[in-house]
Amino acid sequence: MTSIIADYEFIKPSGSKQLAARDRLLVESLRPGKPENYPIAAEYPLVLGPAMPENSICVTRKGVSPEDGGFLAHANLWMRKMAAGESRAGMPVVKLALVGNVATDKNEQGKGWMRTLLGEIEREARAKGADAILLWSDLAAFYAKMGFEPGGSEFRIMLSAKELRRCGRPMLWVPDGYRTGQLPVEMIQRMLQLRSMGFNSPFFQVERSVEEFVELLKIPELALFVGHGESTGTTAPGLRPVDFFFVVGKGMDMQGVIHEWGTIDMNLLMGAAGVVAEHGELDEIMILVPPAIKSARIAALHRASKRIEQHAMAWVKPLNPETKPLVERMLHEGFIWGLDSI
Ligand SMILES: CC(C)(COP(=O)(O)OP(=O)(O)OC[C@H]1O[C@@H](n2cnc3c(N)ncnc32)[C@H](O)[C@@H]1OP(=O)(O)O)[C@@H](O)C(=O)NCCC(=O)NCCS
């Protein structure tokens, strides 16, 4: 039985004191007992960053200043578009409301605050024209209760370092400057282009600008690798060629997992993953793979795999019966990469 004993209101925190109160709630609820090596906002630069107050929604007791009483609950609402990477005229687009950093103050849990806040999130998502709400969580029972269902799908492939060694050793390096936003624009554009290659067409992805990619690559505990094969085209005159890239880890999430990648050739990426595994003295390394991958590529991954699991990609709540089939199709034929999921 849940009961809300006080009047409440929704607030989008702003100003340093309110943002600090929000971050305190998030750290205490989502990172209990974990060392705070960096501010939680650094892990979600596009939703918690100071320039993004629109994306945070908190519940507070009416009449109690959040600076004094703190917030009761918080969730992010991040509006994104999903479309075919080639953005050809006439191709469909859906609006997705991505939800994350879902947390209720530890002394206030079980009183209905999150049910109330998710109701507000849904109201705002509808007002912004969202076709569906999506989120990522292990709390299956809770989100099923909140009306979400598993949607889309992904392969989680555990690759054997020993088998990857058979794929050769491409040129591989950690590009200077991605942690401080100093990567050449041409390299970022090249990575966005590579991310669309080798999948059945149309391949739907969440749209991401160069500027957004630059910010996402600054997330702490994230490693970016790029490289090339023997004979290739170049990104731009004077720059080294980039035939593949991959991202491992992001903050406290996805450590040891290749959650975003692109390549002209699966063997190059696999050889590079083998080098990274060897360097980290790992026997195996996990890669997340869109099911829309071309069959020759999945066969190559299969040969080096110890284990392949297929999972739902996200929790989904469709908001519009008319676009529900389109959302389902796009989630199955496309993919939401690790840096887009919050
Ligand atoms: C999970 C969490 C967000 C739920 O918030 P809350 O404010 O306590 O939830 P509510 O009181 O609004 O609960 C709504 C309903 O869900 C149920 N529920 C709450 N937590 C649940 C859980 N972990 N598993 C299953 N059901 C749950 C409640 O019993 C309630 O059911 P009822 O309406 O039938 O009585 C909160 O417990 C929390 O912050 N946990 C720690 C951080 C976390 O795990 N966040 C989620 C990351 S995705």
The ligand as a MOL file (V3000), in Angstrom:
LIG
                    3D

  0  0  0     0  0            999 V3000
M  V30 BEGIN CTAB
M  V30 COUNTS 48 50 0 0 0
M  V30 BEGIN ATOM
M  V30 1 C 13.4100 1.5840 -7.4050 0
M  V30 2 C 12.9600 2.9220 -6.8500 0
M  V30 3 C 13.2670 4.0160 -7.8520 0
M  V30 4 C 11.4480 2.8540 -6.5950 0
M  V30 5 O 11.0220 4.1220 -6.1050 0
M  V30 6 P 9.9120 4.2530 -4.9720 0
M  V30 7 O 9.5920 5.6980 -4.8170 0
M  V30 8 O 10.3780 3.5310 -3.7700 0
M  V30 9 O 8.7130 3.4470 -5.6360 0
M  V30 10 P 7.1560 3.6410 -5.3420 0
M  V30 11 O 6.9530 3.7770 -3.8710 0
M  V30 12 O 6.6130 4.7130 -6.2060 0
M  V30 13 O 6.6460 2.2300 -5.8180 0
M  V30 14 C 5.6510 2.0410 -6.7760 0
M  V30 15 C 5.2960 0.5780 -6.7910 0
M  V30 16 O 6.4390 -0.2180 -7.1640 0
M  V30 17 C 6.7620 -1.1690 -6.1590 0
M  V30 18 N 8.2180 -1.2520 -6.0670 0
M  V30 19 C 9.0680 -0.3590 -5.5590 0
M  V30 20 N 10.3540 -0.7790 -5.6680 0
M  V30 21 C 10.2780 -2.0060 -6.2570 0
M  V30 22 C 11.2560 -2.9610 -6.6060 0
M  V30 23 N 12.5810 -2.7590 -6.4010 0
M  V30 24 N 10.8340 -4.1030 -7.1790 0
M  V30 25 C 9.5120 -4.3430 -7.4010 0
M  V30 26 N 8.5420 -3.4390 -7.0820 0
M  V30 27 C 8.9200 -2.3110 -6.5090 0
M  V30 28 C 6.1440 -0.6170 -4.8980 0
M  V30 29 O 5.8580 -1.6680 -4.0020 0
M  V30 30 C 4.8960 0.0410 -5.4310 0
M  V30 31 O 3.8820 -0.9250 -5.6800 0
M  V30 32 P 2.3340 -0.6200 -5.3290 0
M  V30 33 O 2.0020 0.6590 -6.0260 0
M  V30 34 O 1.6430 -1.7990 -5.8790 0
M  V30 35 O 2.2690 -0.5070 -3.8590 0
M  V30 36 C 13.6500 3.2350 -5.4980 0
M  V30 37 O 13.4730 2.1460 -4.6420 0
M  V30 38 C 15.1340 3.5070 -5.6000 0
M  V30 39 O 15.5410 4.6450 -5.7760 0
M  V30 40 N 15.9610 2.4760 -5.4560 0
M  V30 41 C 17.4230 2.6140 -5.4870 0
M  V30 42 C 17.9500 3.0940 -6.8110 0
M  V30 43 C 17.5220 2.2630 -7.9940 0
M  V30 44 O 17.6190 1.0380 -7.9910 0
M  V30 45 N 17.0370 2.9610 -9.0360 0
M  V30 46 C 16.5610 2.3520 -10.2570 0
M  V30 47 C 17.6200 2.4020 -11.2560 0
M  V30 48 S 16.9620 1.9910 -12.8170 0
M  V30 END ATOM
M  V30 BEGIN BOND
M  V30 1 1 1 2
M  V30 2 1 2 3
M  V30 3 1 2 4
M  V30 4 1 2 36
M  V30 5 1 4 5
M  V30 6 1 5 6
M  V30 7 2 6 7
M  V30 8 1 6 8
M  V30 9 1 6 9
M  V30 10 1 9 10
M  V30 11 2 10 11
M  V30 12 1 10 12
M  V30 13 1 10 13
M  V30 14 1 13 14
M  V30 15 1 14 15
M  V30 16 1 15 16
M  V30 17 1 15 30
M  V30 18 1 16 17
M  V30 19 1 17 18
M  V30 20 1 17 28
M  V30 21 1 18 19
M  V30 22 1 18 27
M  V30 23 2 19 20
M  V30 24 1 20 21
M  V30 25 1 21 22
M  V30 26 2 21 27
M  V30 27 1 22 23
M  V30 28 2 22 24
M  V30 29 1 24 25
M  V30 30 2 25 26
M  V30 31 1 26 27
M  V30 32 1 28 29
M  V30 33 1 28 30
M  V30 34 1 30 31
M  V30 35 1 31 32
M  V30 36 2 32 33
M  V30 37 1 32 34
M  V30 38 1 32 35
M  V30 39 1 36 37
M  V30 40 1 36 38
M  V30 41 2 38 39
M  V30 42 1 38 40
M  V30 43 1 40 41
M  V30 44 1 41 42
M  V30 45 1 42 43
M  V30 46 2 43 44
M  V30 47 1 43 45
M  V30 48 1 45 46
M  V30 49 1 46 47
M  V30 50 1 47 48
M  V30 END BOND
M  V30 END CTAB
M  END
